[in-house]
Amino acid sequence: MAAQSDVVELILEDHRRMEDLFRRMRSVEADRAAALAEFADLLIAHGLAEEAEVYPALKRYKHIDDEEVEHGEEEHEEGNRALLALLDVDRVGSDEWDEKLEELVEKVTHHADEEERTILNGARENVAMDRREELGTAFVQARGKYLEANCGAIDNVRSIVDGK
């Protein structure tokens, strides 16, 4: 089925998974630390895979705004910084943790909404399905490689944020 390999649909699925993980991180009944660990891996892998495989390809299309793609990269950086701030909090569920979680939710939700309205709609309208499927395959492979490398570990997130 095309939707399973369409890069647009794959990115949207990741966004919905992130929303689910936000709900778990907010829930006092859930394993909030486990939800954060899963979220950290997904956010980092997702962003790195987009920047490596998807964004450069989309910049080649004249009906997809390069500035929006570059802005998406800047918002990845903001989300990564907010993630690191949450990972740095000592006690899950503390007031500081809840505050940093809400900052992360705001950054990532803003980015996902903007990306869906601009970049992904542009890709859906201007990129042929066979190309979106090729990009989907490359995105999944890159994301998988990052996930296997435990990319959401605090030391890795710190090195990404610090630009190392």
Buried (B, 14 or more C-beta within 10 A) or exposed (E): EEEEBBBBBBBBEBBEBBEEBBEBBBEEEEEBEEBBBBBBBBBBBBBBBBBBBBBEBBBEBEEBBEEBBEBBEEBBBBBBBBBBBBBEBEEBEEEBBBEBBBBBBEBBBEBBEBBBEBBBEBBBEEBEBEBBBBBBBBBBEBBEBBBEBBBBBEEBBBEBBEEE
